[in-house]
Amino acid sequence: MSQPIIGVYAGSFDPPTIGHEFAIRYCARIATKLYVAVGVNPDKKSTFSVTERLNMLRDMTADLPNVEVTQFIGEYLVDYALSVNANCIFRGIRNAEDFEYENRMFHFNQKRAPEIQTWLIPAPIEMMDISSSFVRGLVGPRGWEEAVREYLPPAVYPRFVAKSTEILADKVLRHSKDVPILLAEMLPKILEQTLPGVIKRLLPNLPGILFSARQRRQKK
């Protein structure tokens, strides 16, 4: 009798995209048991909380009885795989850059746990350019809500739209030197969303933004 395939498919899932959904369902057809694991990096700022990402993934996989959504923090993926008695790690690849990275990680994992296999899951051609950061980057311009819909699973889309005020505020903070231009472009959309949430996010950084703007005026 062949050995059951106990697999792990991990990511940050911030947010989960249709590319993630494709990979999860593909892996679930192969694995006897599949752990979909949110890898938590405490030093990395995320748009969605760990709990929000876990809930979205659970809703996405509610019809897959062999899938369990979990999380891990402060350990290598291969070590987490060992902790749940997995014998396979599934990794999605979209391009040559992904392949080079996964090839390096394969050798690292083999040294650490040679009993664990790595399976690479190529993305369908229509999903090769989709990533969480790509989707977040689409937020802002007129019509963005419809533009992102095709890249997000139904369980994720409304939550992503509801989170858009924070994404817009983060864009302003990351490009503070262009605040006047960005505000002019984004203000109508910000006003349509929950303005108090944006103000709450911007206020702690407002002195720094104003100081930077004052310095630029003085240099002119």
Backbone bond lengths (Angstrom), bond angles and torsions (degrees), N, CA, C in turn:
res aa  C-N    CA-C-N  psi(-1)  N-CA   C-N-CA  omega(-1)  CA-C   N-CA-C  phi
1 M - - - 1.473 - - 1.525 109.55 -
2 S 1.327 117.81 131.96 1.456 121.57 -178.14 1.520 110.72 -70.21
3 Q 1.333 114.59 152.29 1.461 121.02 -178.83 1.525 110.37 -72.59
4 P 1.336 117.89 135.15 1.473 119.73 176.07 1.521 110.49 -60.54
5 I 1.321 116.28 144.22 1.466 120.81 177.90 1.524 108.52 -93.04
6 I 1.321 115.83 112.14 1.464 122.25 176.16 1.524 106.26 -104.82
7 G 1.311 116.32 109.82 1.456 119.88 -171.85 1.517 113.96 -114.98
8 V 1.342 114.14 159.25 1.461 121.92 174.35 1.527 108.04 -126.15
9 Y 1.325 115.39 130.08 1.462 121.43 172.09 1.521 106.08 -121.79
10 A 1.325 117.20 115.49 1.461 121.16 -171.81 1.519 111.67 -120.65
11 G 1.317 115.40 158.30 1.455 121.76 177.15 1.508 109.92 -177.61
12 S 1.329 115.78 177.34 1.467 119.37 175.17 1.523 110.74 -86.03
13 F 1.339 117.54 -30.86 1.467 122.89 174.25 1.530 111.60 53.28
14 D 1.334 116.82 54.78 1.470 120.80 -174.86 1.534 111.76 -123.72
15 P 1.335 118.53 71.15 1.469 128.51 4.85 1.532 110.83 -98.52
16 P 1.337 117.39 173.79 1.465 119.93 171.33 1.529 109.74 -66.19
17 T 1.329 116.44 137.46 1.466 122.03 -179.78 1.527 110.19 -112.61
18 I 1.336 116.09 177.76 1.467 118.68 176.94 1.527 110.33 -67.95
19 G 1.331 117.08 -22.93 1.456 119.95 174.52 1.519 111.04 -66.08
20 H 1.333 116.24 -43.61 1.461 120.03 175.12 1.530 110.64 -62.33
21 E 1.321 115.57 -43.31 1.461 119.11 -178.22 1.525 110.95 -61.74
22 F 1.345 116.57 -41.63 1.467 119.94 177.79 1.527 110.16 -59.34
23 A 1.323 116.99 -48.11 1.461 121.25 -177.54 1.526 111.35 -63.13
24 I 1.322 116.82 -42.04 1.469 120.14 -179.85 1.525 110.66 -61.51
25 R 1.317 116.22 -46.80 1.470 119.44 -178.47 1.525 111.28 -68.49
26 Y 1.303 117.30 -35.33 1.466 121.40 177.06 1.531 109.41 -63.36
27 C 1.334 115.85 -48.10 1.464 120.39 -178.99 1.527 111.66 -66.02
28 A 1.329 116.31 -35.87 1.467 120.14 -178.81 1.528 111.79 -65.09
29 R 1.334 117.13 -25.49 1.472 120.26 176.71 1.527 111.39 -74.80
30 I 1.329 116.09 -24.13 1.461 121.01 -177.82 1.524 111.53 -91.15
31 A 1.322 115.72 -42.86 1.461 121.16 -171.38 1.524 112.22 -84.16
32 T 1.324 114.75 144.32 1.460 120.32 170.16 1.524 109.58 -69.65
33 K 1.330 115.15 -40.79 1.458 122.84 177.02 1.516 107.22 -137.69
34 L 1.340 116.02 132.66 1.465 120.29 -179.36 1.521 109.74 -126.27
35 Y 1.329 114.74 123.73 1.460 120.61 172.98 1.528 108.31 -96.64
36 V 1.319 115.84 118.13 1.464 121.22 173.37 1.528 105.70 -96.55
37 A 1.336 115.77 109.54 1.461 120.45 -168.51 1.524 112.23 -114.06
38 V 1.319 115.56 127.83 1.463 121.58 173.55 1.527 107.70 -82.90
39 G 1.329 115.82 115.62 1.458 119.93 176.14 1.520 109.84 -82.95
40 V 1.317 117.18 120.24 1.459 122.01 -174.14 1.522 109.69 -100.93
41 N 1.335 115.65 121.52 1.462 121.99 175.25 1.531 107.91 -110.48
42 P 1.337 118.08 105.41 1.473 120.34 -176.36 1.516 113.19 -60.74
43 D 1.340 117.82 -23.13 1.459 121.11 -177.34 1.526 112.82 -88.20
44 K 1.313 116.46 -4.90 1.461 120.51 -177.09 1.524 110.07 -106.70
45 K 1.330 115.77 128.00 1.460 120.75 178.82 1.523 110.06 -75.30
46 S 1.317 116.52 130.03 1.465 121.34 -179.12 1.517 110.39 -117.12
47 T 1.328 115.49 150.91 1.463 120.20 177.03 1.522 110.56 -74.28
48 F 1.319 116.14 -44.96 1.460 121.63 179.67 1.520 110.01 -103.21
49 S 1.317 116.32 142.51 1.458 120.27 176.25 1.526 109.69 -68.18
50 V 1.324 116.06 164.05 1.462 120.04 177.63 1.524 110.44 -58.99
51 T 1.321 117.00 -43.08 1.467 120.71 -179.84 1.519 111.21 -61.40
52 E 1.334 117.34 -41.60 1.464 120.49 178.62 1.521 111.42 -63.44
53 R 1.323 116.69 -41.59 1.462 119.60 179.82 1.521 111.61 -68.13
54 L 1.317 116.79 -39.75 1.465 120.11 176.61 1.529 110.99 -61.18
55 N 1.324 116.20 -43.08 1.463 119.90 -179.11 1.527 111.85 -65.75
56 M 1.335 116.97 -40.63 1.469 119.43 178.24 1.528 110.73 -63.46
57 L 1.318 116.58 -43.04 1.461 120.38 -179.65 1.532 111.00 -65.97
58 R 1.313 116.97 -38.10 1.474 119.88 178.63 1.527 111.08 -65.96
59 D 1.309 116.36 -39.46 1.467 119.28 176.96 1.527 110.87 -66.34
60 M 1.330 116.57 -38.56 1.462 120.98 179.93 1.526 112.36 -65.11
61 T 1.328 116.37 -31.12 1.464 120.73 -173.09 1.523 112.82 -110.58
62 A 1.329 116.59 17.41 1.469 120.07 -176.13 1.526 112.49 -59.67
63 D 1.323 117.11 -25.71 1.474 120.67 -178.65 1.527 112.46 -92.99
64 L 1.321 117.60 8.04 1.462 121.28 -178.91 1.529 108.94 -112.69
65 P 1.313 118.49 95.95 1.474 121.09 -173.23 1.523 114.70 -66.22
66 N 1.324 117.93 -19.99 1.472 119.76 -178.96 1.523 112.89 -94.15
67 V 1.341 116.79 9.62 1.467 121.19 -179.08 1.525 110.08 -107.29
68 E 1.322 115.22 133.15 1.462 121.65 174.72 1.526 108.46 -124.84
69 V 1.320 116.80 126.82 1.461 122.09 -179.14 1.530 108.93 -92.96
70 T 1.331 115.80 125.91 1.462 120.85 -176.59 1.525 109.60 -138.20
71 Q 1.318 115.72 -171.97 1.460 121.59 177.08 1.516 109.81 -145.33
72 F 1.333 115.89 158.65 1.461 120.25 171.93 1.513 108.39 -145.73
73 I 1.328 114.77 152.64 1.453 119.81 -174.85 1.526 109.15 -144.93
74 G 1.326 115.90 138.02 1.446 120.61 173.83 1.512 115.82 69.42
75 E 1.337 117.28 27.41 1.462 119.70 176.51 1.521 109.81 -149.45
76 Y 1.317 116.08 158.46 1.452 120.77 176.78 1.524 109.65 -68.03
77 L 1.330 115.02 149.27 1.458 119.85 178.74 1.525 111.03 -56.97
78 V 1.317 117.47 -41.44 1.463 120.25 -178.16 1.528 110.69 -64.46
79 D 1.328 117.43 -34.51 1.465 120.03 177.19 1.522 110.87 -69.52
80 Y 1.334 115.88 -38.59 1.464 118.49 175.69 1.530 110.02 -62.83
81 A 1.322 117.11 -41.93 1.464 120.88 178.70 1.530 110.72 -57.90
82 L 1.320 116.38 -42.78 1.463 120.08 177.17 1.525 111.47 -61.85
83 S 1.331 116.34 -37.84 1.472 120.49 -176.13 1.513 112.76 -66.80
84 V 1.351 117.87 -24.25 1.468 120.66 178.76 1.532 110.97 -105.73
85 N 1.332 114.87 14.79 1.473 121.39 178.05 1.528 113.08 61.01
86 A 1.330 115.55 32.73 1.466 119.53 176.87 1.523 109.66 -77.32
87 N 1.322 115.55 151.93 1.462 120.05 174.89 1.519 111.96 -119.81
88 C 1.351 115.76 8.92 1.461 119.91 -177.63 1.523 109.95 -151.95
89 I 1.322 115.80 136.51 1.466 122.35 171.88 1.521 107.81 -112.48
90 F 1.320 116.36 126.27 1.462 121.74 176.44 1.525 108.99 -98.68
91 R 1.333 116.54 133.65 1.452 120.82 178.55 1.526 109.31 -132.99
92 G 1.322 116.26 130.98 1.459 120.88 176.11 1.517 110.99 -84.17
93 I 1.309 116.68 141.26 1.471 120.61 176.09 1.526 108.95 -129.71
94 R 1.336 115.45 139.14 1.469 121.13 -178.68 1.519 112.78 -112.50
95 N 1.329 116.26 -25.77 1.461 119.07 -172.76 1.523 110.26 -157.21
96 A 1.332 116.25 -177.18 1.462 121.25 -177.86 1.522 111.72 -63.91
97 E 1.318 116.63 -35.33 1.465 120.20 179.32 1.520 110.57 -63.05
98 D 1.349 116.48 -44.21 1.463 120.10 176.40 1.524 110.80 -59.98
99 F 1.349 115.56 -42.70 1.460 119.50 -177.60 1.524 111.03 -62.93
100 E 1.320 117.74 -42.66 1.466 121.10 -179.75 1.524 110.73 -62.26
101 Y 1.338 115.57 -42.32 1.465 119.24 178.95 1.526 110.88 -64.86
102 E 1.327 116.34 -47.24 1.464 119.67 -178.32 1.516 111.64 -66.45
103 N 1.311 117.96 -29.89 1.462 121.01 177.15 1.531 110.40 -65.70
104 R 1.342 116.12 -40.81 1.469 119.86 176.89 1.527 110.44 -65.16
105 M 1.335 115.84 -43.34 1.461 119.26 -179.19 1.527 111.38 -67.56
106 F 1.326 117.57 -31.15 1.459 121.17 177.59 1.524 109.80 -59.90
107 H 1.338 116.64 -46.71 1.461 119.92 -179.15 1.533 111.32 -66.64
108 F 1.328 115.90 -38.12 1.463 119.86 176.43 1.527 110.23 -61.45
109 N 1.333 116.45 -48.06 1.461 121.01 -178.42 1.521 111.93 -64.80
110 Q 1.334 116.34 -36.52 1.456 119.76 179.99 1.530 111.43 -64.40
111 K 1.314 116.50 -37.11 1.465 119.41 177.46 1.523 110.86 -68.12
112 R 1.316 115.61 -36.20 1.466 120.16 -175.13 1.526 111.91 -81.92
113 A 1.330 116.75 -37.55 1.470 120.68 -177.44 1.527 108.56 -150.15
114 P 1.336 117.85 80.82 1.470 121.02 -175.90 1.521 114.03 -62.79
115 E 1.322 116.76 -17.31 1.469 119.52 -179.52 1.530 112.76 -77.63
116 I 1.329 117.51 -11.08 1.468 120.86 -178.87 1.524 110.09 -97.02
117 Q 1.315 116.11 124.75 1.460 121.48 177.92 1.532 110.08 -84.19
118 T 1.322 115.78 157.69 1.465 121.95 172.70 1.520 108.95 -120.99
119 W 1.324 115.87 125.36 1.466 121.97 177.29 1.514 108.25 -112.07
120 L 1.319 117.30 126.13 1.467 122.26 177.64 1.521 109.85 -95.59
121 I 1.325 115.67 130.47 1.463 122.24 -177.82 1.529 108.68 -111.68
122 P 1.339 118.38 102.84 1.472 119.98 178.92 1.530 111.19 -66.39
123 A 1.311 116.08 140.84 1.460 120.95 177.46 1.529 109.76 -74.77
124 P 1.336 117.58 143.74 1.472 119.00 171.59 1.521 109.96 -57.23
125 I 1.314 116.61 151.76 1.460 120.22 -174.26 1.527 112.40 -57.00
126 E 1.343 116.93 -33.91 1.469 119.57 -178.56 1.531 112.34 -75.97
127 M 1.333 117.94 -7.15 1.463 121.13 -179.82 1.521 112.68 -115.14
128 M 1.319 117.28 6.61 1.464 120.43 -173.63 1.526 113.67 -64.92
129 D 1.324 117.66 -25.27 1.465 120.58 -177.13 1.524 113.01 -100.72
130 I 1.317 117.36 4.89 1.464 120.40 -174.94 1.522 110.20 -91.92
131 S 1.317 115.58 128.71 1.460 121.85 173.72 1.530 107.71 -146.61
132 S 1.322 115.89 164.65 1.468 119.65 178.63 1.521 111.18 -60.80
133 S 1.336 117.25 -42.38 1.470 120.53 -179.12 1.523 111.06 -66.57
134 F 1.331 117.02 -35.46 1.468 120.82 177.01 1.524 110.20 -61.44
135 V 1.325 116.58 -45.24 1.465 120.55 -178.88 1.523 110.65 -65.88
136 R 1.331 117.23 -43.64 1.466 119.54 178.11 1.521 111.08 -61.29
137 G 1.320 116.61 -34.37 1.459 120.49 -179.17 1.515 114.48 -68.85
138 L 1.329 117.66 -15.83 1.461 121.37 -179.71 1.527 112.87 -81.88
139 V 1.325 117.03 -12.80 1.464 120.71 -175.91 1.524 110.70 -70.25
140 G 1.312 116.44 135.57 1.466 120.81 173.24 1.507 115.22 131.94
141 P 1.348 118.68 -64.68 1.467 119.91 -176.22 1.528 112.31 -62.87
142 R 1.317 115.25 160.34 1.458 120.87 -179.91 1.534 110.53 -56.00
143 G 1.323 115.38 130.72 1.456 120.70 177.49 1.522 115.25 86.74
144 W 1.336 116.37 9.42 1.462 118.96 -175.91 1.522 112.29 -63.83
145 E 1.354 116.72 -31.31 1.467 118.85 -177.91 1.524 112.00 -58.46
146 E 1.329 116.44 -41.87 1.464 119.39 178.07 1.521 111.24 -75.47
147 A 1.328 116.60 -31.31 1.462 120.27 -178.78 1.523 111.68 -64.47
148 V 1.337 117.40 -37.31 1.470 119.53 -176.73 1.525 112.80 -85.50
149 R 1.332 117.00 -15.77 1.465 119.68 -173.68 1.522 112.28 -55.61
150 E 1.325 117.77 -40.21 1.465 120.61 -175.31 1.521 113.00 -70.49
151 Y 1.336 117.51 -14.61 1.454 120.34 -176.98 1.529 113.35 -98.61
152 L 1.321 117.27 -3.98 1.463 120.97 -174.41 1.521 111.66 -121.14
153 P 1.333 118.76 139.77 1.457 121.51 174.79 1.533 110.30 -62.57
154 P 1.328 118.27 152.91 1.469 120.94 179.63 1.522 113.59 -54.19
155 A 1.328 117.63 -33.54 1.465 120.50 -179.52 1.521 112.24 -71.99
156 V 1.321 117.31 -17.40 1.465 121.87 -175.92 1.522 112.05 -100.84
157 Y 1.330 116.96 -37.28 1.465 121.56 -170.48 1.539 113.79 -51.42
158 P 1.351 120.41 -54.28 1.473 118.22 -177.39 1.520 113.48 -63.41
159 R 1.317 117.46 -31.59 1.465 120.67 178.85 1.523 110.16 -71.59
160 F 1.312 115.91 -35.02 1.465 120.02 178.34 1.527 110.05 -66.57
161 V 1.313 116.95 -45.06 1.468 120.48 179.01 1.520 109.98 -61.50
162 A 1.338 116.87 -42.09 1.463 120.71 179.73 1.523 111.79 -63.44
163 K 1.317 117.44 -25.50 1.465 122.62 -177.91 1.526 111.73 -89.74
164 S 1.315 117.38 -0.29 1.467 121.15 -169.99 1.520 113.45 -63.12
165 T 1.328 118.11 -29.38 1.470 118.92 -179.99 1.520 110.89 -62.25
166 E 1.321 117.09 -39.16 1.463 120.09 178.91 1.524 111.01 -68.82
167 I 1.340 116.22 -37.19 1.459 119.75 178.72 1.524 110.08 -65.40
168 L 1.332 116.96 -41.72 1.461 121.01 178.40 1.522 110.85 -63.49
169 A 1.329 116.51 -43.06 1.463 120.09 179.08 1.520 111.16 -63.05
170 D 1.330 117.16 -40.52 1.462 120.85 178.69 1.524 111.20 -63.06
171 K 1.334 116.58 -36.91 1.463 119.77 178.37 1.526 110.37 -62.95
172 V 1.319 117.00 -41.47 1.456 120.61 179.09 1.528 110.29 -62.50
173 L 1.345 115.99 -43.54 1.461 119.51 -178.04 1.522 111.96 -67.24
174 R 1.323 118.06 -36.07 1.463 120.92 -178.94 1.526 111.80 -70.86
175 H 1.339 116.34 -24.02 1.466 120.32 -177.30 1.526 109.24 -123.08
176 S 1.332 116.37 50.21 1.463 120.30 -173.36 1.525 112.60 -59.86
177 K 1.339 118.24 -27.58 1.462 119.96 179.97 1.521 111.22 -67.50
178 D 1.328 116.05 -21.15 1.462 120.11 179.60 1.518 111.56 -107.77
179 V 1.345 116.14 23.92 1.466 119.79 -174.98 1.529 113.43 -53.58
180 P 1.357 119.58 -47.23 1.469 117.84 -178.42 1.527 112.92 -58.45
181 I 1.348 117.11 -41.69 1.460 120.28 -179.60 1.520 111.01 -68.14
182 L 1.338 115.57 -44.57 1.458 119.59 -178.23 1.525 111.51 -65.06
183 L 1.339 115.75 -41.02 1.461 118.51 179.53 1.523 111.07 -63.62
184 A 1.322 116.46 -39.45 1.459 120.10 178.99 1.524 110.73 -62.42
185 E 1.337 116.58 -37.46 1.461 120.57 -178.90 1.520 111.82 -76.49
186 M 1.332 116.04 -36.20 1.462 119.97 -170.35 1.518 114.61 -99.29
187 L 1.348 117.51 -16.62 1.456 119.93 -174.07 1.524 113.55 -54.21
188 P 1.346 119.66 -45.79 1.467 117.66 179.19 1.519 113.06 -57.05
189 K 1.340 116.81 -41.99 1.462 119.92 -179.87 1.518 111.42 -70.31
190 I 1.337 116.46 -38.83 1.464 119.73 178.66 1.517 110.50 -61.00
191 L 1.338 116.07 -42.14 1.463 120.05 -179.29 1.523 111.69 -65.99
192 E 1.318 117.00 -29.43 1.461 120.14 178.05 1.520 111.24 -72.98
193 Q 1.326 117.82 -25.30 1.456 122.21 -178.15 1.525 108.44 -93.85
194 T 1.309 116.74 -167.71 1.463 121.45 -177.96 1.517 109.78 -79.91
195 L 1.327 116.10 91.47 1.459 122.28 -177.10 1.526 113.33 -56.04
196 P 1.339 119.86 -39.94 1.472 118.74 179.71 1.521 112.99 -56.33
197 G 1.342 117.10 -36.13 1.462 119.73 179.92 1.510 111.70 -65.54
198 V 1.339 116.79 -38.17 1.459 120.75 178.82 1.522 110.33 -67.80
199 I 1.346 116.15 -45.78 1.462 120.52 -179.09 1.527 110.47 -60.15
200 K 1.323 115.89 -42.85 1.467 120.33 179.06 1.513 111.52 -58.81
201 R 1.335 116.52 -36.17 1.464 121.42 -178.14 1.532 111.72 -78.54
202 L 1.341 116.37 -31.45 1.460 120.49 -176.67 1.525 113.38 -84.88
203 L 1.325 117.80 -32.66 1.461 121.38 -171.32 1.529 113.80 -54.80
204 P 1.346 119.94 -45.76 1.471 118.30 -179.15 1.527 113.13 -60.68
205 N 1.330 117.34 -23.31 1.463 120.83 -177.39 1.523 112.81 -100.77
206 L 1.340 117.01 -3.50 1.460 120.20 -174.46 1.527 113.01 -62.10
207 P 1.344 120.28 -41.90 1.476 118.50 178.92 1.526 112.50 -58.08
208 G 1.327 117.18 -41.61 1.463 120.25 179.40 1.506 112.16 -65.13
209 I 1.343 116.81 -39.63 1.459 120.98 179.17 1.526 110.52 -64.40
210 L 1.341 116.55 -44.43 1.461 120.57 -179.31 1.531 110.72 -66.86
211 F 1.344 116.72 -38.34 1.466 120.47 178.62 1.524 110.68 -62.98
212 S 1.342 116.57 -42.45 1.465 120.50 178.91 1.517 110.82 -63.64
213 A 1.331 116.68 -40.99 1.460 120.74 179.94 1.532 110.52 -64.82
214 R 1.350 116.42 -39.02 1.466 120.70 179.63 1.533 110.75 -65.39
215 Q 1.354 116.25 -40.53 1.449 120.11 178.93 1.518 111.61 -62.70
216 R 1.328 116.25 -40.08 1.468 119.20 -179.37 1.519 111.14 -66.44
217 R 1.340 116.41 -37.64 1.469 119.20 177.62 1.516 111.00 -64.42
218 Q 1.353 117.31 -39.21 1.451 120.57 -178.63 1.523 112.53 -68.03
219 K 1.326 117.37 -29.26 1.467 121.16 -179.98 1.521 112.41 -75.54
220 K 1.351 116.05 -21.45 1.475 119.57 -178.13 1.529 110.47 -73.95
